[in-house]
Amino acid sequence: MENPQKKGTSGMIYELSVQEYNRIKDIFREQTNHPIILGIMNGNNQGKVYVDDPKQPKTALIWAKFEIFLLVGDKENESFNKNLESFIRERIAPESLQIGDIAFQLEFPQSITDEGTVIDRLKNYLPKAYGRCAFTFNEEKYRELSQWHDQIPFGYSVEKITPELIDRDKEGVIREELENFWVSPEVFFEKGIGYCTMQGDKAVSSCLSVYASEGDIEIGINTYDLKHRNKGLATLAARAVLDECLQRGVTPHWKTEHFRYASIKLANKLGFENRRDYKAYYFFYRELDNLVGSAYYHLKEFGDVLTATDYVKRAEELGELEDWHCFLIACGFAVIGETTIALSYLEQAVNKGWRDTSDVRFENDLKNLQGLKEWEILTKKLFSTEAE
């Protein structure tokens, strides 16, 4: 892989100001109910818009911060496409890394199957395809669900996200969530919908509109304290959000990745149906990260040990692997049944400080390791370290 961080210049791609966003409306007229695009366009949500021509744009790259990039308009626009790689390297990557976003994810909301020549122009970044899916909310199906208020476990409460709740949340996780996606908490309080499952003054999970336009919201759901997973707490927050959507006449939207099985299961449970699958792409900005990600991708998607091993070797030659690198490599080899190699990298991950036990418990990629003697020893060490 050539290192794209050392090539070329950004060329002629322009950033629009918020006041200029209306200039791209003509190139996505059919996206009339896309809360991510319209939430940014209307100035509600964090994002940026880059175009080929600031006066008469034909192609736009919309950055939904902490979420995804969306390319709309002419996908065959050569003047835009030929400059995109260097623009990502020189403008987008430094900004993304500064806010802790280490990967570029791209989808084409106007096309399910044809991404044009854009991906070819990004080949030096080793773009990796992955599956995403979108659902339609069935109000009648949702109304058939039983009442949920009596399902709240003892010691917990489901509360609307308000300025007062933000003040109670001493760890600041809800404020951070709002500030990641909204231009300000105040705009969220005016135009968004959100609920938290609380344990006293501690926010353990939430469901909220991470993007919103007139009459439509994009739902985001999260569990902050992983010890509270699998208790249905995020589901309760989602029920509260959906109830308010019905009261206010708002349409909720649910999108997720194919590998997020729990999210898909929850969407179906809550009345979301008509699943539509489509393709998106991702790569990591840093070369070492991207080599590790490519190794995992080739193992999981193709079972290609030779190519994956080469990527791992090149990554290790670039520098020392971090804990999450080792964990990702372990997942890749575990998927194809190479348990000895997988356990070796998983042990390295733990020794380097990997402590996210939720991934060890729930990561589907690791199921081939479960039950092995070495697995039991390693997870016992991990969980005992977590308890200290």
PEQUI-V966663 format. One record per backbone hydrogen bond with DSSP energy under -1.0 kcal/mol. NH is the residue of the N-H (numbers start at 0). CO is the residue of the C=O. E is the energy in kcal/mol with one decimal. If there is no record, write none. Layout:
nh	co	e
NH	CO	E
NH	CO	E
This chain:
nh	co	e
5	2	-1.7
6	3	-1.1
12	10	-1.1
13	50	-3.0
15	48	-2.7
19	16	-1.6
20	17	-1.3
22	19	-2.2
23	20	-2.0
24	21	-1.1
26	23	-1.3
27	24	-1.3
30	27	-1.6
31	29	-1.8
37	33	-2.8
38	34	-1.6
39	35	-1.6
40	36	-2.7
41	37	-2.5
42	39	-1.6
43	38	-2.2
44	38	-1.7
45	180	-2.7
47	62	-1.5
49	60	-2.4
50	13	-3.0
51	58	-1.3
59	71	-2.6
60	49	-3.0
61	69	-3.2
62	47	-3.1
63	67	-2.6
64	62	-1.0
66	63	-2.0
67	63	-1.5
68	104	-2.6
69	61	-2.6
70	106	-2.2
71	59	-2.6
73	57	-2.4
76	73	-1.0
77	75	-1.1
80	76	-3.0
81	77	-2.4
86	82	-1.9
87	83	-2.6
88	84	-2.2
89	85	-2.7
90	86	-2.6
91	86	-1.5
92	87	-3.6
94	90	-1.3
95	91	-3.0
96	92	-2.8
97	93	-1.6
98	94	-1.2
99	96	-1.2
100	95	-2.7
103	282	-3.2
105	280	-2.9
106	68	-2.2
110	107	-2.0
117	114	-1.0
120	116	-1.5
122	119	-1.3
124	121	-2.0
125	122	-1.9
127	281	-2.5
129	279	-2.5
131	277	-2.8
132	255	-2.7
133	275	-2.1
134	253	-1.9
135	272	-3.2
137	270	-2.7
141	137	-2.1
142	138	-2.3
144	141	-1.9
150	147	-2.3
151	148	-1.1
155	152	-1.8
156	197	-2.0
158	195	-2.8
160	193	-2.7
165	161	-2.3
166	162	-1.8
167	163	-1.6
168	164	-1.8
169	167	-1.9
171	168	-1.5
175	171	-2.1
176	172	-1.9
177	173	-2.5
178	174	-2.8
179	175	-1.8
180	176	-1.1
181	177	-3.3
182	43	-2.3
187	183	-1.6
188	184	-2.6
189	185	-1.4
190	186	-2.6
191	187	-3.5
194	206	-2.7
195	158	-3.1
196	204	-2.4
197	156	-3.4
198	201	-2.8
201	198	-1.5
203	196	-2.4
204	196	-1.3
205	221	-2.7
206	194	-2.4
207	219	-2.5
208	192	-2.8
209	217	-2.1
210	217	-1.1
212	215	-2.6
215	212	-1.1
216	250	-2.2
217	210	-2.5
218	252	-2.6
219	207	-2.7
221	205	-2.5
223	203	-1.6
224	203	-1.1
227	224	-2.3
228	225	-1.4
235	231	-1.5
236	232	-1.6
237	233	-2.3
238	234	-2.3
239	235	-1.9
240	236	-2.0
241	237	-2.8
242	238	-2.4
243	239	-1.9
244	240	-2.2
245	241	-2.1
246	242	-2.0
247	243	-2.2
248	244	-1.0
249	244	-2.5
250	214	-2.8
252	216	-2.2
255	132	-2.1
257	130	-2.7
259	256	-1.5
260	258	-1.8
263	259	-2.1
264	260	-2.6
265	261	-2.3
266	262	-2.5
267	263	-2.2
268	264	-2.0
269	265	-1.8
270	267	-1.2
271	266	-2.6
272	135	-3.1
275	133	-2.5
277	131	-2.6
279	129	-2.5
280	105	-2.5
281	127	-1.7
282	103	-1.8
284	101	-2.1
289	285	-2.5
290	286	-2.3
291	287	-2.0
292	288	-2.8
293	289	-2.3
294	290	-2.1
295	291	-2.3
296	292	-2.3
297	293	-2.4
298	294	-1.8
299	295	-2.9
300	296	-2.7
302	298	-1.2
303	297	-2.3
304	302	-1.3
307	303	-2.0
308	304	-2.9
309	305	-1.7
310	306	-2.1
311	307	-2.5
312	308	-2.4
313	309	-2.4
314	310	-2.3
315	311	-2.6
316	312	-1.6
317	313	-1.1
318	314	-1.4
325	321	-2.0
326	322	-2.1
327	323	-2.3
328	324	-2.4
329	325	-2.4
330	326	-2.2
331	327	-2.1
332	328	-2.3
333	329	-2.2
334	330	-2.0
335	331	-1.0
336	333	-1.5
337	332	-2.3
338	336	-1.9
341	337	-2.3
342	338	-2.9
343	339	-1.8
344	340	-2.2
345	341	-2.5
346	342	-2.4
347	343	-1.8
348	344	-2.3
349	345	-2.3
350	346	-2.7
351	347	-1.8
352	349	-1.3
353	348	-2.9
356	354	-2.0
358	355	-1.2
359	355	-1.0
360	356	-2.4
361	357	-2.5
362	358	-2.4
365	362	-1.4
366	363	-1.6
368	365	-2.1
371	368	-2.1
375	371	-2.1
376	372	-2.1
377	373	-2.4
378	374	-2.9
379	375	-2.0
380	376	-1.9
381	377	-2.2
382	378	-2.9
383	379	-2.1
384	380	-1.9
385	381	-2.0
386	382	-1.6
